[in-house]
Structure formats: C-alpha cells, structure tokens
Amino acid sequence: MSGPARWKLALAASVGLIGVLLISLGWLLYEGTGIWGNNIPVTWALDIVSYDWWIGIACGALVVSSAMLLLGTPERDALNRIAETIAVLAAVAAAAYPVIHLGRPWFFYWNLPYPNTMLLQPQVRSPLYWDAIDILAYLVISVAFWGIGLLPDLASLRDRAAERIAEGDPDYQHRRRLVAQVYGVAALGWRGSAMHWHRWRQAMRCLAWLGLLVVPTLQTGAAVMFAGTVLPGWHDTILPVSFLVGAVFSGTAGVALVTMVARSALRLERTIDARPLALLAWVLLGLGVADLYCEGASLFTTLIGGDSFEIASLHRRLAGGQAWMFWTMLTAGPLAAQLFWLPSLRRSATAIASIGASICVGMWADHAMVIVTTLEHDFLPSSAHSYGIGPWGLATFAGTGGLFLFLLLVLLRVLPAVVLVLRPQADPHPAAQSDDPGDGAPLWAIAAEYDTPQPALDAAHRMMREHGVVRPGISRLDLFSPMPLDEADAALQLASRGVPEAALAGFAIGTLAMFGYCAYVSTGYYILDIGGRPWFSWPSFIVPSISSGLLCAALGTLAMLLLKNRLPRLNHPAFNIPNFNHASHDRYFLVLEGLVESFPADRALAVLQDLKPKPLQVSRVPR
C-alpha cells in the first residue's frame, strides 16, 4: 500500500474514532457521568485517569525536546518537531476531559480562576487552583515553543510553494497561490536575517528553560493534591517524584512510538538514523530504572511504616480485584524498558516502537491503579465499593485518541515532520551578474548572493573592516541565511539584548503579582478558616506564583521576539532581492542596507567585486 493510501486509511480511522467520541459525549450529556462507571466513593475514575495520562505524555514530550535543545544534542534535529507536536496535541486531547466532566460544558470558563458574579474569589490554597494555573502556563509555553520553532520552516514552505506557482497544470495555480499565501501569513514574514536568528535562538532557549520548569510544577502540583490527603496509597512523599518520572517516561515512550511510525510511513530512514534510535532507547532504559526505583521506594515505605490501612491498600493493588492494573503497569512499563539492555533492540526501530507502545499502556495502568484502588476502599467499610471499567468510558478514551491521531495526521501532512532548514542543499545557479532597480527607483540596499556560508561570512568580515562602508546611522550590514550561523554574530558584531531580559522581567512580575493576589484574597478580601490554619499560609502560594511567573515569562519572551524582529511584517524590501526565495533553504545573502539615501552603495559594490571568490550575483535592491 502506498504512503498516501496509508495516510488516508489512518485518517479515516481517526475520523471514525472522533465519531465514537461525539456519540459518547452526546450520551454523556443526556445521561450523566455515571455512564463512565463512576460511583461513590470512586468519583474519579477513567476520566481523571485518561486526563492525567494525556498530560503526562504532553509533559514528557516537552521535556524531551527542551532538554535536547539546552544540551545541544545533535539528535534533536530528527526528534524535536515530532516531540513538540506531541506536547501540544496530547494537551489538546487531555483538555477534553475537564470540559466534558463539567456536566454543563458551555460554562467551561467557570474552571478559570476569576471572581464570579457574587464577587467570590477562588480558593487559592487549593491544589485545584494550582492545577488551573499550571495547565494554563503549560499550554502557553508548549504552543509558543512549537510555534516559534516552526517559523523558519514555514518560511521555507512559503518560498518553495511560491517557486512552484509557475509550474504544472494551470488549473492548480490558484490553489498553489493560496497555499503560498497561507504559509506566508503563518511565517509572519520571517526573513532569516542574522538578527532574526540571534533573537530566535535566545527565545528558544528561554522557552526551553521555561518548559523544563513548568513540567515539575504541573506534575508535583497534581501529586500534592493526592499526597496531601490522608487516604491510604496516596499519603506518600515519593508521589510527586513518581508522578514526574512517570510523566517523562510515558512522554518519551510516546515520542519513540510516533517517531518510529512516522519514520517508516514517511520514508525518513536517512534523517532519523541509528543515532536518534539509540538515544531514545537509552533514555527509556534510564527512565525505566528510575520508575522501578519509585515503585520500590513506595513499596518499602509502606511495609516499613507498618500502617494497617496502607498495607491493606498495597494488598489490594497486588492481589485485589484491580490487581491487573498493577501487574500491567509493572510488566508493560518499567520492566519492558529493561529489554533495552540488549544492544540489538536499541538499534531496532520495530523494537523501539513496540516497547514504546507497551510503556504507554503500562503508564495508563499506573494512573488507573493509583486512583481507583485507593478510592475503592479508604478507612470505613461502609465506604468500600468496587469499580468496573464501562464501555462508555473506554469509548470516550478511544475518541480522544482519535482526536489526537487526526490532528497529528493533518499536521504531518501540512507541516514538515523534521526540521527543513538545518541541512540546506545548494542548487545549480546561473553565472554572477549585477541587477539595477531602474531609473527613479529609491535604493534600499546592495545585496550579494552566495551558495555556501563561508564566503558570505568572509565578505561580512571584510565589509565590517572596510572604512566608510558600515557606518552607524548611515548603513547597516545583515546576513540572510536558511539556518543560524554562530560565526555571523561575531562577523556582524551582534550584541542584541531584550529577549532573556523580557523573560526574567515577566517571571518576576508574574510571580510577585500572583503571590500578592493570593495574600490579598486569603488575608483580607475573602477569608476562609480552613481547619484553623493561618490565613497567610504562604507556602501554599508558592506553586501558583511560580506557575504564573512562568506564564508571564513565556508571554514576555514571545512579545519581545516579535517586537525586536518587527514581526509580523508580510511586505519587506528584502523580498525584492533577486532569488531571495532561496534564502530560506539554499542561499546566503549579504545585504548592506541604507538607512539614509546617501549611504555608500558604490563603495560597497567595489568591495564586493574585489572579493575572492566572487558572489554569484550582486544586486541593487529597490525599496
């Protein structure tokens, strides 16, 4: 079966699962959440299990991409696009559950922490409030990280689509022009200048740090909601660490599974080669060992503690009615990852995909075990009630999987599965020539075109040293390239500030503002006496304050990147440079921009013509 046929078949299957989701939701709204099998005391069941599982996969995928960027891992080029897409789409699939669990989903905004019409403030000391802030911060950071990383590739797709407008059947010209315009708007006018790349890398590193920080706050905030209770099986200090390890474990497994499937379906064996395979296998192996440690530590503390209720909860996990959850978690999760001790399996794409899928199943069983076995029986015999997974709960979960698959298939169809701009290939080009803007046309810049980066960098060094060519307030030198060049910062003497400072300022403002809001609500505006605790319970303000700071830092990073790069700007004189549509994939343009009409254009032309090797083309660019 051909690739397009397989894609259409998978898309049809995902649409069918979305249909199952819609039917399930329709019946849910008519009958109520009891169709999921929820009861008293198991009020949280498959809905929260699936929500936590999807959020865990999203968090783990974000950690994978962020950590590889900050560590400078070469294998990131083959994995980051899929990991960042999973980080966003898994959060979208998870978002379905809080909305449909409301009973009246058209009032979804009641979930947001804001004063209602009776001027009642949210309970800022509740982990549920923390969770709302954490999720909002995660969504902003993950979407910004994914979207900013896409900008150069969207520009490349824009330019490639524009190149094909004059090709093929005339009946397709309108569609191709529309595609080029859509990619152009989505790229925000990205031009790939050295300053663009300089600030882009700053923004990506800032967002990567924010992603690594928001995942622990999100996962530990949810875990504290469980560990802060006195229910047996939950009241354990290892739980926040276990939640974090499990999230990264399942997210990495999800990235491994989707990457291997995309590698086979899209014929990406040359791009996703043996090195990314080995990296994913080693990471899964290490996380499997860490997850085994967390499970062992929980078992050890339960046994050494001697609490009869905790031991009874452990017995129900190991041999009770839901024991299949524990053994599925153990065998399909951390034990399955130990297979990667075998070198042959670390090199096998089929083994990595199979074990990744197994780990995802095991981590779903882990969430089910933690929630269901504790809620089925706490301290009172009268509170005990068994729980069984119903068909409607499974149908809803399968429907969210269909939603995830549908969005993934569509994005892989319209966006590149791997980064396009990091391995540019030069195409044959006509001989060097000079272009003139025409009589009466105002001159914007002098542009020299190169097919490799080193001559362009050498020319930039020469132009910066040449007396009277680059003068502050008169002319400015820039280099447009399809990928970031470390040497360009030194050659052009770039020292731009603003993006990291905006991130730090946003973090400080967001943190202090949320802490002040929590203190004001708790001590003055809306006082609640909860178990005699102090009104100013400042430790409970830390989690939402940090999450709010991370949210504002991401917004500050995004705003400063767009402001400093003057994006979006869909019409710019740089687009008048001949062959500039190649700047996003295989050409390098050294541009001397005139800030005033009398800038030294003739002197720049003379310098460029004396260079060895000569540029492919030297152009006078109209404004």
C-alpha positions in Angstrom: 0.0 0.0 0.0 1.4 3.4 -1.0 2.1 6.2 1.5 -0.9 8.4 0.6 -3.2 5.4 0.8 -1.9 4.5 4.3 -2.4 8.2 5.3 -6.0 8.2 4.1 -6.7 4.9 5.8 -5.3 6.2 9.1 -7.2 9.5 8.7 -10.5 7.6 8.1 -9.9 5.5 11.2 -9.2 8.7 13.3 -12.4 10.2 11.9 -14.3 7.1 12.9 -12.9 7.4 16.5 -13.9 11.0 16.6 -17.4 9.9 15.7 -17.3 7.5 18.6 -16.2 10.4 20.8 -19.1 12.5 19.7 -21.6 9.7 20.3 -20.2 9.1 23.8 -20.3 12.8 24.6 -23.9 13.1 23.4 -25.0 10.2 25.6 -22.9 11.6 28.5 -24.7 15.0 28.3 -28.1 13.2 28.2 -27.5 10.6 30.9 -24.7 12.0 33.1 -21.2 11.0 34.1 -22.4 7.8 35.6 -22.2 6.1 32.2 -18.4 6.1 32.8 -18.9 3.8 35.7 -18.1 6.4 38.3 -19.8 5.8 41.7 -19.5 6.6 45.3 -16.7 6.6 46.5 -15.0 6.2 43.1 -16.0 9.6 41.9 -12.7 9.9 40.0 -12.2 7.1 37.5 -11.4 6.7 33.9 -11.9 10.4 33.2 -9.2 11.6 35.5 -7.0 8.5 34.7 -7.1 9.4 31.0 -6.6 13.1 31.6 -3.5 12.5 33.8 -2.2 10.1 31.2 -2.5 12.5 28.3 -1.0 15.4 30.4 1.9 13.1 31.3 2.6 12.3 27.7 2.5 16.0 26.8 4.8 16.9 29.7 7.3 14.2 28.8 7.4 15.2 25.1 8.1 18.8 26.1 10.9 17.7 28.4 12.5 15.6 25.7 12.7 18.5 23.2 13.7 21.1 25.7 16.4 19.1 27.3 17.9 18.2 23.9 17.9 21.8 22.8 19.7 23.0 26.0 22.2 20.1 25.9 22.9 20.8 22.2 22.2 17.1 21.4 22.7 16.6 17.6 19.9 14.0 17.5 17.4 16.8 18.3 17.2 17.7 14.7 15.4 14.4 13.9 13.2 14.3 17.0 12.2 17.9 18.1 9.4 18.5 15.6 7.5 15.3 16.5 8.2 15.8 20.2 6.9 19.4 20.2 3.8 18.5 18.2 3.0 15.7 20.7 3.5 18.1 23.5 0.7 20.3 22.1 -1.7 17.7 20.7 -1.6 15.5 23.8 -2.6 18.6 25.9 -5.5 19.2 23.4 -6.7 15.6 23.9 -6.4 16.0 27.7 -8.3 19.3 27.6 -11.4 17.4 26.5 -11.9 15.8 29.9 -12.2 18.8 32.2 -14.6 20.4 29.9 -16.9 17.3 29.4 -16.7 16.4 33.1 -18.5 19.7 34.0 -21.9 18.5 33.1 -22.6 21.9 31.5 -19.6 22.3 29.2 -20.9 25.6 27.8 -19.8 27.1 31.1 -16.2 25.8 30.7 -14.8 29.2 31.7 -16.0 28.6 35.2 -12.9 26.5 35.6 -10.8 29.6 35.2 -9.7 31.3 38.5 -11.5 34.6 38.4 -14.0 36.3 40.7 -17.6 35.3 39.9 -20.7 37.5 39.7 -21.1 37.2 43.5 -17.5 38.6 43.9 -16.4 35.3 45.5 -12.7 34.6 44.9 -11.2 31.2 44.1 -9.7 29.2 46.9 -6.0 30.0 46.3 -4.8 27.4 48.8 -6.4 24.5 46.9 -4.3 22.3 44.6 -7.2 22.5 42.2 -6.5 26.2 41.8 -2.8 25.5 41.3 -3.7 22.9 38.6 -5.6 25.5 36.7 -2.7 27.9 36.7 -0.2 25.1 35.9 -2.2 23.9 32.9 -2.6 27.5 31.5 1.1 28.1 31.9 1.9 24.8 30.2 -0.3 25.4 27.2 1.2 28.9 26.6 4.8 27.6 26.9 4.3 24.5 24.8 2.4 26.3 22.0 5.0 29.1 21.9 7.9 26.7 21.8 6.3 24.7 19.0 5.2 27.8 17.0 8.4 29.8 17.3 10.4 26.7 16.3 8.2 26.4 13.2 8.7 29.9 11.9 11.9 29.2 9.7 10.3 26.0 8.2 7.1 27.9 7.5 9.1 30.5 5.6 10.8 27.7 3.7 7.5 26.2 2.8 6.2 29.6 1.7 9.2 30.1 -0.6 9.1 26.6 -2.0 5.3 27.0 -2.7 6.0 30.3 -4.5 8.6 28.7 -6.7 6.1 26.1 -7.9 3.4 28.6 -8.8 4.6 28.8 -12.4 4.9 25.1 -12.7 2.4 22.4 -13.6 -1.2 22.5 -14.8 -2.7 26.0 -14.9 -5.8 24.6 -13.1 -3.7 24.3 -9.9 -2.2 27.8 -9.9 -4.9 29.3 -7.8 -4.6 26.5 -5.1 -0.8 26.8 -5.1 -1.0 30.6 -4.7 -3.4 30.1 -1.8 -1.0 27.6 -0.2 1.9 30.1 -0.6 -0.2 32.9 1.0 -1.3 30.7 3.9 2.3 29.7 4.6 3.4 33.3 4.2 0.9 34.5 6.8 1.8 31.7 9.2 5.5 32.5 8.8 4.8 36.1 9.9 7.2 37.5 7.3 10.2 35.6 8.6 13.3 36.6 6.5 16.1 34.7 8.2 18.3 37.7 8.9 21.2 37.2 11.3 19.4 39.3 13.9 16.3 37.2 13.4 18.3 34.1 14.1 20.1 35.6 17.0 16.9 36.5 18.8 15.2 33.3 17.7 17.9 31.2 19.4 17.6 33.3 22.5 13.8 32.9 22.6 14.0 29.1 22.0 16.5 28.7 24.9 14.3 30.8 27.2 11.2 28.8 26.3 13.2 25.5 26.7 14.1 26.5 30.3 10.5 27.5 31.0 9.3 24.2 29.6 11.7 22.3 31.9 10.4 24.3 34.9 6.7 24.2 34.2 6.6 20.4 33.9 7.8 19.8 37.6 5.3 22.4 38.8 2.5 20.8 36.9 3.2 17.2 37.9 4.2 17.9 41.5 1.2 20.2 41.9 -1.1 17.4 40.9 0.7 14.9 43.0 0.5 17.1 46.1 -3.3 17.1 45.6 -3.1 13.3 46.2 -0.3 13.2 48.7 -1.8 16.0 50.8 -4.7 13.7 51.7 -4.6 11.0 54.3 -6.0 8.3 52.1 -4.0 5.1 52.1 -2.0 4.7 48.9 -1.8 8.4 48.3 -0.3 9.8 51.5 3.4 9.3 50.4 6.2 11.8 49.9 7.5 9.8 46.9 4.4 10.5 45.0 5.5 13.9 43.4 8.7 12.4 42.2 6.9 9.3 41.0 4.4 11.4 39.0 7.2 13.4 37.4 9.3 10.3 36.5 6.1 8.6 35.1 5.2 11.6 33.0 8.6 11.9 31.4 8.7 8.1 31.0 5.4 8.0 29.2 6.1 11.1 27.1 9.4 9.7 25.9 7.7 6.5 25.0 5.1 8.4 23.1 7.8 10.3 21.2 9.5 7.0 20.4 6.3 5.4 19.1 5.2 8.2 16.9 8.7 8.9 15.6 9.2 5.2 14.6 5.8 5.1 12.9 6.5 8.4 11.1 10.0 7.2 10.1 8.5 4.2 8.4 5.4 5.9 6.9 7.3 9.0 5.6 10.5 7.2 4.5 12.7 9.2 6.9 15.3 6.5 7.5 18.1 8.8 6.2 17.1 11.6 8.6 16.0 9.6 11.6 19.0 7.2 11.5 20.6 4.9 14.1 21.7 7.7 16.5 18.2 9.0 17.4 17.1 5.4 17.8 19.9 4.7 20.3 19.3 7.9 22.2 15.6 7.1 22.7 16.4 3.6 23.8 18.9 4.7 26.3 16.6 7.4 27.7 13.7 4.9 28.0 16.1 2.5 29.8 17.2 5.1 32.3 13.7 6.3 33.0 12.5 2.6 33.4 15.2 2.2 36.1 14.0 5.4 37.8 10.4 4.3 37.7 11.3 0.9 39.2 13.1 2.8 42.0 10.0 4.9 42.7 7.8 1.8 42.8 10.3 0.0 45.1 10.6 3.0 47.4 6.8 3.2 47.7 6.6 -0.5 48.5 9.4 -0.2 51.0 8.0 2.8 52.9 4.6 1.1 53.1 6.0 -2.1 54.5 8.4 -0.4 57.0 5.7 2.0 58.1 3.5 -0.7 59.4 0.3 1.2 58.9 -2.5 -1.4 58.5 -4.5 0.8 56.1 -1.5 1.4 53.9 -0.6 -2.3 53.9 -4.3 -3.2 53.1 -4.2 -0.7 50.1 -0.9 -2.3 48.9 -2.5 -5.8 49.2 -5.5 -4.6 47.1 -3.0 -3.4 44.4 -1.1 -6.6 44.3 -3.9 -9.2 44.7 -7.2 -7.4 44.8 -9.9 -7.0 42.2 -7.9 -4.4 40.3 -4.5 -6.3 40.6 -4.3 -6.4 36.8 -3.6 -2.7 36.8 -0.5 -3.1 39.0 0.9 -6.1 37.1 0.2 -4.4 33.7 1.9 -1.3 34.9 4.9 -3.3 36.1 5.4 -5.6 33.2 4.4 -3.3 30.3 6.1 -0.3 31.8 9.5 -0.3 33.6 10.2 -4.0 33.2 9.6 -3.8 29.4 12.1 -0.9 29.2 14.8 -3.2 30.7 14.8 -5.0 27.3 16.9 -2.1 26.0 19.9 -3.6 27.8 20.1 -5.7 24.7 22.1 -3.8 22.0 20.2 -5.3 19.1 16.9 -3.9 20.4 18.4 -0.4 20.8 19.1 -0.5 17.1 15.7 -1.8 16.0 13.0 0.7 15.0 10.4 -2.1 15.4 11.5 -2.9 18.9 11.6 0.7 20.0 8.1 1.3 18.6 6.7 -1.8 20.3 8.3 -1.2 23.6 7.3 2.5 23.4 3.6 1.4 22.9 3.9 -1.1 25.8 5.2 1.6 28.1 2.3 3.9 27.2 -0.1 1.1 28.1 1.8 0.5 31.3 1.7 4.1 32.4 -2.0 4.3 31.7 -2.5 1.3 34.0 -0.3 3.1 36.6 -2.6 6.1 36.7 -5.6 3.8 37.0 -4.0 1.8 39.8 -3.1 4.9 41.8 -6.6 6.4 41.6 -9.0 3.5 41.5 -7.6 1.2 44.1 -7.4 3.9 46.7 -10.8 5.3 46.1 -12.5 1.9 46.1 -11.7 1.5 49.8 -10.4 4.0 52.3 -10.9 3.7 56.1 -14.5 2.8 56.5 -16.1 -0.5 55.4 -19.2 1.5 54.5 -17.1 3.5 52.0 -16.0 0.4 50.1 -17.4 0.0 46.6 -15.9 -1.9 43.7 -15.4 -0.2 40.3 -15.6 -1.6 36.8 -14.5 0.0 33.6 -17.5 0.6 31.4 -17.8 0.6 27.6 -18.6 4.3 27.5 -15.5 5.2 29.4 -13.4 3.2 27.0 -15.3 4.8 24.1 -14.5 8.3 25.4 -10.9 7.5 25.8 -10.6 5.9 22.4 -12.3 9.0 21.0 -9.7 11.3 22.5 -7.1 9.0 20.9 -8.8 9.5 17.6 -8.8 13.3 18.1 -5.0 13.1 18.8 -4.4 10.9 15.8 -6.5 13.1 13.5 -4.7 16.3 14.4 -1.3 14.6 14.2 -2.0 13.2 10.7 -3.2 16.6 9.5 -0.1 18.4 10.9 2.3 15.8 9.5 0.6 16.4 6.1 0.8 20.2 6.0 4.0 20.7 8.1 7.4 19.0 7.9 7.9 16.1 10.3 11.6 17.1 10.7 13.4 20.4 10.6 13.9 21.6 7.0 16.5 24.3 7.3 19.4 22.6 9.0 20.8 20.8 6.0 20.5 23.2 3.0 21.4 21.8 -0.4 22.7 24.2 -3.0 21.1 24.0 -6.4 22.8 25.0 -9.7 22.7 28.7 -10.3 23.4 31.0 -13.3 26.6 33.0 -13.5 27.2 36.1 -11.5 25.5 39.2 -12.7 24.5 42.7 -11.5 21.0 43.9 -11.2 19.7 47.5 -11.3 16.5 48.8 -9.6 15.7 51.0 -12.6 15.5 54.7 -13.1 14.0 56.7 -10.4 13.5 53.8 -8.0 14.7 54.5 -4.5 17.6 52.3 -3.5 17.2 50.2 -0.3 20.3 48.1 -0.2 23.1 46.3 -2.0 22.8 42.5 -1.9 25.4 39.8 -2.7 24.3 36.2 -3.1 26.4 33.2 -2.1 25.7 29.4 -2.3 27.8 28.5 0.8 28.1 30.2 4.1 31.8 30.7 4.4 32.3 33.2 1.5 29.4 35.2 2.9 30.9 35.3 6.3 34.3 36.3 4.9 32.7 39.1 2.9 30.9 40.2 6.1 34.2 40.4 8.0 35.7 42.4 5.1 32.8 44.8 4.8 32.9 45.5 8.6 36.6 46.3 8.4 36.3 48.4 5.3 36.4 52.1 6.3 33.3 54.1 5.5 31.1 51.2 4.4 29.2 50.2 7.5 28.5 53.4 9.5 26.1 53.8 12.4 23.0 55.7 11.4 24.1 55.6 7.7 24.2 51.9 6.7 23.7 48.5 8.3 25.1 45.1 7.3 23.0 42.0 7.6 23.2 38.4 6.5 20.2 36.3 5.5 20.6 32.6 5.7 18.5 29.4 5.9 19.9 28.4 9.2 21.5 30.0 12.3 25.2 30.7 11.8 27.3 31.0 15.0 30.0 32.9 13.1 27.5 35.5 11.9 27.1 37.0 15.4 30.9 37.7 15.6 31.2 38.8 11.9 28.3 41.3 12.2 29.2 42.3 15.9 25.7 41.4 17.1 25.0 42.0 20.8 21.3 42.2 20.9 19.6 42.2 24.3 16.0 42.1 25.2 14.6 38.5 24.9 16.2 37.0 28.1 15.7 40.2 30.0 12.0 40.2 29.0 11.7 36.6 30.2 13.2 37.5 33.6 11.1 40.6 33.9 7.9 38.6 33.0 8.8 35.9 35.6 9.4 38.5 38.3 6.2 40.4 37.6 4.0 37.3 37.2 5.4 35.7 40.4 5.0 38.8 42.6 1.6 39.6 41.2 0.2 36.2 41.9 1.8 36.0 45.3 0.3 39.4 46.2 -3.1 38.3 44.9 -3.1 35.1 46.9 -2.1 37.0 50.1 -4.7 39.7 49.5 -7.5 37.2 48.9 -6.5 35.0 51.9 -5.9 37.6 54.5 -8.3 40.4 53.6 -10.8 40.1 50.8 -12.2 36.6 51.0 -11.1 35.0 54.3 -11.7 31.2 54.7 -10.9 29.4 58.0 -9.7 26.0 56.9 -9.1 23.7 59.8 -7.7 26.6 61.9 -4.8 27.1 59.5 -3.2 30.6 59.3 -4.8 33.0 56.9 -1.4 33.9 55.5 -0.4 30.3 54.5 2.4 31.5 52.2 3.8 28.0 51.4 0.5 27.3 49.6 1.1 30.4 47.5 4.4 29.3 46.0 3.2 26.8 43.4 0.6 29.2 41.7 3.1 32.1 42.0 5.8 30.2 40.2 3.4 28.9 37.5 2.1 32.5 37.0 5.7 33.7 36.7 6.5 31.0 34.1 3.3 32.0 32.1 4.3 35.7 32.1 7.9 34.9 31.2 6.7 33.0 28.1 4.4 35.8 27.1 7.3 38.3 27.6 9.7 36.1 25.5 7.2 35.8 22.7 6.3 39.6 22.7 9.9 40.7 22.8 10.9 38.3 20.0 8.1 39.7 17.7 8.8 43.3 18.7 12.5 43.2 18.2 12.3 41.3 14.9 9.4 43.6 13.8 7.1 40.6 13.1 4.7 40.1 11.7 5.6 42.0 8.5 4.4 40.4 5.3 5.9 43.0 3.0 9.6 44.0 3.3 12.2 45.4 0.9 14.3 42.2 1.4 11.7 40.3 -0.6 12.7 42.4 -3.7 16.2 40.8 -3.7 16.5 38.6 -6.8 16.2 34.9 -5.9 15.5 35.8 -2.3 13.0 33.0 -2.1 16.1 30.7 -1.9 17.3 32.4 1.3 15.1 30.0 3.3 16.7 26.8 2.0 19.9 27.1 0.0 21.3 30.6 -0.4 23.0 33.2 1.7 22.6 37.0 1.1 24.9 39.6 2.4 23.0 42.9 2.4 24.2 46.4 3.1 21.0 48.4 3.9 21.0 52.1 3.6 19.4 53.9 6.5 19.7 57.2 4.6 19.6 57.9 0.8 23.2 58.8 0.6 24.7 55.6 2.0 27.9 54.3 0.4 26.4 52.0 -2.2 29.1 52.4 -4.8 31.9 51.7 -2.3 30.1 48.6 -1.2 29.8 47.4 -4.8 33.5 47.9 -5.3 34.4 45.9 -2.2 32.2 43.1 -3.2 33.6 42.9 -6.7 37.1 42.6 -5.3 36.3 39.7 -3.1 37.6 36.1 -3.9 35.5 34.1 -4.6 33.1 36.5 -6.2 29.4 36.5 -5.3 27.0 34.6 -7.5 25.1 37.8 -8.0 25.3 41.4 -6.9 22.1 43.4 -6.9 20.9 46.9 -6.3 17.7 46.3 -4.4 14.8 48.9 -4.7 12.9 49.9 -1.6 
